[in-house]
Amino acid sequence: MAESPTECVVAESGRRPLRYQIVVIAGSPADVVSRAGGWLFDRAMSGWDVTVAVASPGDTRPLSILGLGVVDLGCVLNCRRQVPVPQAFAVAGELTEFGEPAREWAYRYMGSARTDVRLWGESGCDETIFAQASPTQYTPSVAARAFKARALESAGIGPPVVEAESFRAVVGPADESGVRTFPAC
């Protein structure tokens, strides 16, 4: 079976080593926009390569308004190429709802001590990863708040746009090789 051009877009993005990368796993575009749209917009405008792997893509215009790349999560998980570990990784909602392949993929990213990992919503791993994560907030730029408001409108979610976005940042311990270790959920 041949790979489609979009199937391995996340793997292909790793061939541009001069750009920082963020990979996001989410259930829907609306969740990404409402919970992390300002942070991701600011990163994209700063030159980061931001890719959102969505379980149910539906209407992706809200993510496009923010300048974010969108791929189908199922296609990424079926990619046979090695996907590089990004500089930042985010998971929206409960990781277990995306299935075992997505969970294994996410754990690989979360295990890298050089990857900034952010979670929002319920993780489904309260006693492990989420418990080791520290609350943090990001205050989007004025431009990010304006674009986020437009993206929310496009998603059918009305304002208000909050001043700060809340996350949990994974700062778990790393071993000598720079790998974080977490017990299984």
C-alpha positions in Angstrom: 0.0 0.0 0.0 1.5 3.4 -1.1 1.6 6.3 1.3 -0.5 9.3 0.4 1.2 12.7 0.4 -0.7 13.8 3.5 -0.3 10.5 5.3 3.2 11.4 6.6 3.1 15.1 6.7 4.3 15.1 10.3 7.3 12.9 9.3 8.0 15.2 6.4 8.0 18.3 8.6 11.0 16.8 10.4 13.1 17.3 7.3 13.1 21.1 8.0 15.4 21.1 10.9 15.8 24.8 11.1 12.1 25.3 12.2 10.9 24.4 15.7 8.0 22.0 15.6 4.8 21.6 17.7 2.6 18.6 17.3 -0.9 18.6 18.8 -3.2 15.6 19.2 -6.9 16.7 19.5 -10.4 15.4 19.1 -11.7 18.4 17.2 -10.5 21.7 15.8 -12.9 23.6 18.1 -11.2 22.2 21.2 -7.8 23.3 19.9 -9.0 26.8 19.1 -10.8 27.3 22.3 -8.2 25.9 24.7 -4.8 26.7 23.0 -5.5 28.8 19.9 -3.6 31.9 21.2 -0.5 29.9 22.2 -0.4 28.0 18.9 -1.1 31.2 16.8 1.8 33.0 18.5 4.1 30.1 17.9 3.1 29.8 14.2 3.7 33.5 13.7 7.1 33.2 15.4 8.1 30.7 12.7 7.2 27.4 14.4 5.8 24.6 12.2 2.5 23.8 14.0 0.7 20.6 13.0 -2.6 19.6 14.6 -3.5 15.8 14.3 -7.2 15.7 14.7 -9.3 12.6 15.4 -12.5 14.2 13.8 -11.2 16.9 11.5 -14.6 18.2 10.3 -14.3 21.8 9.4 -10.7 22.8 9.7 -11.2 26.5 8.8 -10.8 27.6 12.4 -7.3 26.1 12.5 -6.4 27.6 9.1 -7.4 31.0 10.4 -4.7 30.6 13.1 -2.1 29.5 10.6 -1.9 25.9 11.8 -1.4 22.8 9.7 -4.1 20.1 10.0 -3.8 16.3 9.5 -6.0 13.4 10.2 -4.8 11.6 13.3 -5.6 8.2 11.8 -3.4 8.9 8.8 -0.5 10.0 11.0 -0.8 6.9 13.2 -0.7 4.7 10.0 2.4 6.4 8.7 5.2 3.9 8.2 8.0 6.5 8.3 9.8 7.5 11.5 8.2 10.6 12.9 10.8 12.9 14.6 10.4 14.1 18.2 9.2 17.7 18.0 10.4 20.5 20.3 6.8 20.9 21.7 3.9 18.5 22.0 0.3 19.1 23.3 -2.5 16.8 24.0 -6.1 18.0 24.2 -8.4 16.1 26.5 -8.2 12.5 27.6 -5.4 10.7 26.0 -7.1 7.3 26.3 -10.0 8.4 24.1 -7.6 8.5 21.0 -6.8 4.7 21.3 -3.7 2.7 22.0 -1.7 3.8 18.9 -2.1 7.5 19.7 -1.3 6.9 23.3 2.0 5.1 22.4 2.9 7.9 20.0 2.1 10.5 22.6 4.2 8.6 25.3 7.1 8.6 22.9 7.0 12.4 22.7 6.3 12.9 26.4 9.2 10.7 27.3 11.7 13.1 25.6 13.1 15.5 28.1 13.9 18.0 25.3 10.2 18.2 24.3 8.0 20.9 25.9 4.8 18.9 26.7 1.5 20.6 27.5 -1.9 19.0 28.4 -5.3 20.6 28.7 -8.6 19.2 29.8 -8.7 15.8 31.6 -5.8 13.6 30.9 -7.2 10.2 32.0 -3.8 9.7 33.7 -4.3 11.5 36.9 -2.0 9.4 38.9 0.9 9.5 36.4 1.6 12.1 33.7 -1.0 14.6 34.7 0.0 14.4 38.3 3.6 15.2 37.3 2.5 18.2 35.3 2.7 21.7 36.7 -0.1 24.3 36.1 1.0 27.0 33.7 -0.7 29.9 31.9 0.1 31.5 28.6 -1.1 35.1 27.8 -1.6 35.4 24.0 -0.6 38.5 22.1 -3.2 41.0 21.1 -3.0 39.6 17.5 -3.4 36.1 18.8 -6.6 37.1 20.7 -8.0 38.8 17.6 -7.3 35.8 15.4 -8.6 33.4 18.0 -11.8 35.3 18.3 -12.3 35.0 14.5 -11.4 31.3 14.6 -13.9 30.7 17.4 -16.6 32.5 15.4 -15.8 30.3 12.4 -16.1 27.2 14.7 -19.5 28.4 15.8 -18.2 29.2 19.3 -18.8 32.8 20.4 -16.6 35.0 22.4 -15.4 35.7 25.0 -11.7 35.1 24.4 -10.0 34.7 27.8 -6.9 36.7 28.6 -4.8 33.6 29.5 -4.9 30.0 28.4 -4.3 27.3 31.1 -2.3 24.2 30.6 -0.4 21.6 32.6 3.2 21.4 31.6 5.0 18.0 31.9 8.3 18.5 33.8 8.8 14.8 34.8 12.2 13.5 35.7 14.6 12.3 33.0 17.2 9.6 33.2 20.9 9.9 32.2 20.0 9.6 28.5 17.5 12.5 28.7 14.4 10.3 28.6 11.5 10.8 31.0 9.9 7.7 32.4 6.3 7.4 33.4 4.3 4.5 34.8 1.5 3.3 32.5 -1.9 4.7 32.9 
